[in-house]
Amino acid sequence: MRLAIARTIYQDKQTLILDDPISALDNEVSNFIINQLICGLWEKKTLLIVTHSPALAKKADKIFYFENGSLSREGTRDQLKDIFQDLFGEGEAGVET
C-alpha cells in the first residue's frame, strides 16, 4: 500500500481513486495519510475513496453508502449521521484525526 501511495504522489494526477487506502496501515501512518495527504496535499484534487473507516469517511464532502452491493443512501456526514451512529457507536471510532 505504501508504494502505491508513493506512486500516486509522484504522478500528481487531478483525480485519484483510492481503494481502502488505510486498511493495512497502523494508526500513525493512517493519521499521516489522512491529515497530510487526503486533507493536505490532495485537498484540491477529486478523490474517490472506497473505505470501511469512519475516520476517513467523515472527511468526505459526499458519502455514498452501499448495502448488499447496492447504493442505499447518499449525502453529507451530517445527513447520514444515523448511519455513523448505527455502525460505529458515536460515529467517531477508528483512527483519530
Secondary structure, DSSP 8 states (H G I E B T S, - for coil): -HHHHHHHHHHT-SEEEEESTTTTS-HHHHHHIIIIIIIIITTTSEEEEE-S-HHHHTT-SSEEEEETTEEEEEE-TTTTHHHHHHHHTTS--SS--
